Amino acid sequence: MAEVEIGIGKSGRRAYGFDDIAIVPSRRTRDPEDVDISWDIDAYHFDLPLMAAAMDGVVSPATAIEVGRLGGVAVLNLEGLWTRYEDPETVLDEIAGLEPDKATVRMQQIYAEPVKEELIGQRIREIKDTGVTSCASVTPQRTQQFTKAILEAELDLLVIQGTVVSAEHVSKTVEPLNLKQFIRELEIPVIVGGCASYQAALHLMRTGAVGVLVGVGPGQACTTRGVLGIGIPQATAIADAAGARMRHLDETGVYVQVIADGGMSTGGDVAKAIACGADAVMIGSPLAAAHEAPGRGHHWGMATFHPTLPRGARVKVEQRGTLKEILVGPAHENDGRLNLFGALRTSMATTGYESVKEFQKAEVMVAPALKTEGKSLQRSQGVGMEH
């Protein structure tokens, strides 16, 4: 891809987000019933290519169970409220009622409560006992500390997650987590992220991870791009990671799942993520809008409560429907925010693709007019796509 001159002495590639691109219809169409959107990672099969993001406003043990029953997998944050408090319901009530200008300070105090290792096992077992796949996340800094509790609870899938996770973390003061060694020695499959470039994705794939999360800063609650100035728009980040996946497959014969993490609020965004090369999507804020979500109409990123440099905000989301309506319908609004996976299925059918793997090969175009062309009445009235 051609470099663009930013100024004398500095040039860079042009990058694209979901709003910049369109999926091109092909020469055939299909019946939506003939389309298979299921997803496999390691030994686990899911009807939906969905991971619910490890945010306290989105995933509780109860919502993890419901997402599992609907065909996806939810990631419980093992450094969140559910492992710091025996009963976090009162804390969640308080967070929902905080004034916006006081929210971050109070949340820093709430999250100063230490993680209790016995609660880690308890929460994992609550999910496992219902028969759905259990998945939970830890940050690289705390991974080794919590490994024993995770293994004892027989977690199915582990996510090692930070704003940016690299295969080569350099520290002069502490012994960093050796991802490659850790993953090789652990008997449960590991997903790692986030990353946003070809090289970073390739290096994470070489650690032996079964999946990589792609996305740095696109989440609704995330302020990393403002606080740190880093990130890559999602369409480009996913396409680059998919390129790394092909190279890794050529080198090793091992296919690593690419999971688009963040920046998706409609069914169209989910479809575009997969058309750019993702195998599955991780979503947070659309699920925070569910009536069952623990955030009670709010959600916040995992770095919101960082003690010295918060990189997230508590954002308000309009409660739109049940988890079932948001994921698989039926939709009773026309703006694309309900029945996300019915929309994916219909998008694939309309463009003629039968499986997620085929849909990754769909033609896409740079199309800045996609959302505005012919939509002046919707825009002036604040309805439909402008809702």
C-alpha positions in Angstrom: 0.0 0.0 0.0 1.4 3.4 -1.0 2.7 5.6 1.8 1.2 9.1 2.2 3.5 12.0 3.0 2.5 13.4 6.3 5.3 16.0 6.2 8.9 16.1 5.1 10.6 13.4 7.0 7.5 11.4 8.0 5.2 9.3 5.9 2.6 6.7 6.7 0.0 4.3 5.3 -3.6 5.4 5.0 -5.9 3.4 7.4 -9.6 2.8 7.3 -12.4 2.2 9.8 -15.7 0.4 9.3 -17.4 3.6 8.3 -15.0 4.1 5.4 -15.7 0.8 3.7 -18.6 -1.1 2.0 -19.1 -4.8 1.2 -19.7 -5.3 -2.5 -22.5 -7.6 -3.6 -21.3 -10.6 -5.7 -22.9 -12.3 -8.7 -25.0 -14.7 -6.6 -27.4 -14.5 -3.6 -28.5 -17.2 -1.2 -31.3 -18.1 1.2 -30.3 -16.9 4.7 -31.3 -20.4 6.0 -28.4 -21.9 3.9 -25.8 -19.7 5.6 -23.6 -21.1 8.3 -22.3 -18.5 10.7 -20.9 -20.9 13.3 -17.4 -20.7 14.7 -14.8 -23.1 16.1 -11.9 -22.2 18.3 -9.7 -25.0 19.6 -12.1 -27.8 20.6 -15.0 -25.5 21.1 -17.9 -25.0 18.7 -20.2 -21.9 18.8 -23.4 -21.2 16.8 -22.4 -17.5 16.8 -19.0 -16.0 16.0 -19.3 -13.9 19.1 -17.3 -13.2 22.3 -18.9 -10.9 24.8 -16.2 -8.4 26.0 -14.7 -8.8 29.5 -16.3 -5.7 30.9 -18.0 -5.5 34.3 -20.9 -3.5 32.8 -21.5 -6.3 30.2 -20.5 -9.7 31.6 -21.6 -11.2 34.9 -21.8 -14.9 35.6 -25.5 -14.7 34.8 -25.0 -12.9 31.4 -22.1 -15.2 30.6 -24.5 -18.2 31.0 -27.2 -16.5 28.8 -24.7 -15.6 26.1 -23.5 -19.2 26.1 -27.1 -20.5 25.8 -27.7 -18.1 22.8 -24.7 -19.6 21.0 -21.8 -17.3 21.8 -19.1 -17.2 24.5 -18.8 -14.5 27.2 -15.5 -13.4 28.8 -15.6 -12.8 32.5 -13.1 -10.2 33.8 -11.2 -12.0 36.6 -9.9 -8.7 37.9 -13.3 -7.0 38.0 -16.0 -6.5 40.5 -17.1 -10.2 40.5 -13.8 -11.3 42.0 -13.3 -8.3 44.3 -16.8 -8.4 45.9 -18.8 -11.4 47.2 -21.9 -9.6 46.1 -21.2 -6.8 43.7 -24.9 -5.9 43.0 -24.8 -3.0 45.5 -21.6 -1.7 44.0 -23.1 -1.9 40.5 -26.1 0.0 41.7 -23.8 2.8 43.0 -21.8 3.0 39.8 -24.9 3.4 37.8 -26.0 6.3 40.0 -22.8 8.2 40.0 -22.6 11.8 38.7 -20.5 11.9 35.5 -17.9 14.2 36.9 -17.5 12.0 40.0 -17.6 8.6 38.3 -13.9 7.9 37.6 -12.6 8.9 41.0 -15.2 6.8 42.8 -14.6 3.9 40.5 -10.9 4.0 41.2 -11.8 3.6 44.9 -14.2 0.8 44.2 -11.6 -1.1 42.2 -8.9 -0.6 44.9 -10.6 -3.5 46.7 -8.2 -6.5 46.2 -9.1 -9.5 44.0 -9.9 -12.5 46.1 -8.5 -15.7 44.7 -11.3 -17.9 46.1 -13.9 -15.9 44.2 -12.0 -16.6 40.9 -12.8 -20.3 41.2 -16.3 -19.7 42.5 -17.2 -17.5 39.5 -15.7 -19.9 36.9 -17.6 -22.8 38.4 -20.9 -20.8 38.5 -20.6 -20.6 34.7 -19.3 -24.1 34.1 -21.9 -25.8 36.2 -24.6 -24.8 33.7 -22.9 -26.6 30.9 -21.8 -23.6 28.8 -18.2 -23.0 27.8 -16.4 -20.9 30.4 -14.1 -18.1 29.3 -12.4 -15.5 31.5 -9.7 -12.8 31.1 -6.6 -11.7 33.1 -4.1 -9.0 32.4 -0.5 -10.1 31.6 0.8 -8.6 34.9 -1.5 -10.8 37.0 -1.6 -14.0 34.8 0.9 -16.0 36.8 -0.5 -15.0 40.1 -4.0 -16.3 39.2 -3.0 -19.4 37.2 -3.4 -21.9 40.0 -6.9 -20.7 40.8 -7.9 -20.7 37.1 -6.6 -24.3 36.6 -8.2 -25.6 39.7 -11.6 -24.3 38.5 -11.0 -26.0 35.2 -11.6 -22.9 33.0 -12.2 -23.8 29.3 -10.7 -20.8 27.5 -8.3 -18.1 28.9 -8.0 -14.6 27.5 -4.8 -12.7 28.4 -5.9 -9.1 27.7 -4.5 -5.6 27.9 -4.9 -2.4 26.0 -1.8 -3.5 24.0 -0.2 -6.9 24.6 3.1 -7.7 22.9 4.9 -11.0 22.6 8.1 -9.1 23.7 7.4 -7.0 26.8 10.6 -5.4 28.0 11.0 -4.4 31.7 14.1 -3.3 33.6 12.4 -3.7 37.0 10.2 -6.8 37.0 10.4 -10.2 35.3 7.8 -9.9 32.6 5.4 -12.7 31.6 7.1 -14.9 28.9 4.0 -15.4 26.8 5.4 -18.2 24.6 6.7 -20.3 27.5 3.5 -19.7 29.5 1.1 -20.7 26.7 3.2 -23.8 25.8 3.1 -25.0 29.4 -0.5 -24.2 30.1 -3.0 -27.0 29.5 -5.9 -24.7 28.5 -6.1 -22.8 25.2 -5.2 -19.1 25.3 -6.5 -16.1 23.4 -4.3 -12.9 23.5 -4.7 -9.3 22.6 -5.1 -6.5 21.8 -2.9 -5.8 18.8 -3.5 -3.7 15.7 -0.6 -4.3 13.3 0.7 -7.1 11.0 3.9 -7.6 12.9 2.3 -7.5 16.4 -0.4 -10.0 15.3 2.2 -12.3 13.8 4.4 -12.3 17.0 1.3 -13.1 19.1 0.4 -15.9 16.8 3.9 -17.4 17.2 3.4 -17.6 21.0 1.0 -20.5 20.5 -2.2 -18.6 21.2 -5.3 -20.1 19.6 -6.7 -16.6 18.9 -5.6 -13.0 18.8 -7.8 -10.0 19.6 -7.5 -7.1 17.1 -8.3 -3.6 18.3 -6.5 -0.9 20.1 -8.8 1.9 21.3 -11.9 1.5 19.1 -14.3 0.7 22.0 -17.1 3.1 22.9 -15.8 3.4 26.5 -12.1 3.5 25.6 -10.1 6.8 25.7 -6.7 5.2 24.9 -6.6 7.0 21.5 -7.1 10.3 23.3 -4.9 9.7 26.3 -2.0 7.9 24.6 -2.5 8.8 20.9 -2.2 5.2 19.7 -4.4 2.9 17.7 -5.3 1.8 14.2 -8.7 2.0 12.6 -10.4 -1.4 12.7 -10.9 -2.3 9.0 -7.2 -1.9 8.3 -6.1 -3.5 11.6 -8.2 -6.6 10.9 -7.0 -6.9 7.3 -3.4 -6.7 8.5 -4.0 -9.3 11.2 -5.7 -11.6 8.6 -2.5 -11.2 6.4 -0.4 -12.2 9.4 -2.7 -15.3 9.9 -2.1 -16.4 6.4 1.7 -16.1 6.8 1.6 -17.9 10.1 -0.5 -20.7 8.5 2.0 -21.0 5.6 4.9 -21.2 8.1 3.4 -23.6 10.6 0.2 -25.2 9.2 -1.6 -23.8 12.3 -4.7 -21.5 11.8 -5.0 -18.9 14.5 -8.4 -17.2 14.9 -8.5 -13.4 14.4 -11.1 -11.8 16.7 -12.1 -8.2 15.9 -12.4 -6.5 19.3 -14.3 -3.2 19.5 -15.7 -0.5 17.2 -18.8 -2.4 16.2 -22.3 -1.1 17.1 -24.5 -2.5 14.2 -25.0 -5.7 12.3 -23.3 -3.9 9.3 -20.2 -3.3 11.4 -20.1 -7.0 12.4 -20.4 -8.0 8.7 -17.6 -5.6 7.7 -15.3 -7.0 10.4 -15.7 -10.5 9.0 -15.4 -9.3 5.4 -12.1 -7.7 6.3 -10.8 -11.1 7.6 -12.1 -11.6 11.2 -13.2 -15.1 12.2 -15.3 -13.8 15.1 -16.1 -10.5 16.8 -15.8 -9.3 20.4 -18.5 -6.8 21.4 -19.2 -4.9 24.5 -21.3 -1.8 24.3 -24.1 -3.3 22.1 -24.5 -5.9 24.9 -24.4 -3.3 27.6 -27.7 -2.1 26.1 -29.4 -5.4 27.2 -31.9 -5.3 30.0 -30.0 -8.1 31.7 -26.6 -6.4 31.5 -25.0 -5.8 35.0 -24.1 -2.2 34.2 -27.8 -1.1 34.4 -27.5 1.0 31.2 -23.8 2.0 31.7 -20.5 0.4 30.8 -16.9 1.1 31.2 -13.6 -0.2 29.9 -11.1 -2.3 31.8 -8.7 0.7 32.1 -11.3 3.1 33.4 -10.2 2.6 37.0 -6.4 2.6 36.5 -5.1 4.2 39.7 -2.9 6.8 38.0 -3.8 7.0 34.3 -7.5 6.1 33.6 -8.0 5.3 29.9 -11.7 4.8 29.8 -15.0 6.5 30.6 -18.2 5.3 32.1 -20.6 5.7 29.2 -24.4 5.6 29.2 -26.1 3.3 26.8 -29.7 3.2 26.0 -31.3 0.0 27.1 -32.6 -1.5 23.8 -33.8 -5.0 24.4 -33.0 -8.4 25.8 -29.7 -10.1 25.1 -31.6 -12.5 22.8 -33.1 -9.6 20.8 -29.7 -7.8 20.5 -27.9 -11.0 19.3 -30.5 -13.0 17.3 -33.6 -10.9 17.3 -36.4 -10.3 16.5 -35.5 -6.6 15.9 -38.2 -4.0 16.5 -36.0 -1.0 15.4 -34.6 -0.3 12.0 -31.1 1.1 12.9 -29.1 -2.1 12.9 -28.5 -2.4 16.6 -30.8 -5.4 17.2 -30.4 -8.9 15.8 -26.7 -8.3 15.0 -26.2 -11.9 13.9 -29.4 -12.2 11.9 -28.0 -9.2 10.1 -24.6 -11.0 9.5 -26.5 -14.0 8.2 -28.6 -11.8 5.8 -25.5 -9.8 4.7 -23.7 -13.1 3.8 -26.8 -14.4 2.0 -27.3 -11.2 0.1 -23.7 -11.2 -1.1 -23.8 -15.0 -1.8 -21.4 -16.4 0.8 -22.2 -19.6 2.7 -19.7 -19.6 5.6 -17.6 -17.1 7.6 -14.4 -18.4 5.9 -15.9 -17.7 2.5 -17.2 -14.3 3.6 -13.7 -13.2 4.5 -12.9 -13.2 0.8 -15.8 -10.8 0.0 -14.8 -7.7 -2.1 -14.8 -4.5 -0.1 -14.5 -0.9 -1.4 -13.4 2.4 0.2 -16.8 4.1 0.3 -17.0 7.3 2.4 -20.5 8.0 1.0 -21.9 4.7 2.1 -23.8 6.0 5.2 -24.8 9.4 3.8 -25.8 8.9 0.2 -29.5 9.4 -0.3 -30.1 9.6 3.5 -30.9 13.3 3.9 -34.4 12.7 5.2 -33.2 10.2 7.8 -30.5 12.7 8.8 -32.8 15.7 9.1 -35.4 13.7 11.0 -32.9 11.8 13.3 -34.4 8.4 12.3 -33.1 5.1 10.8 -29.3 5.2 10.4 -29.1 8.6 12.1 -31.1 7.4 15.1 
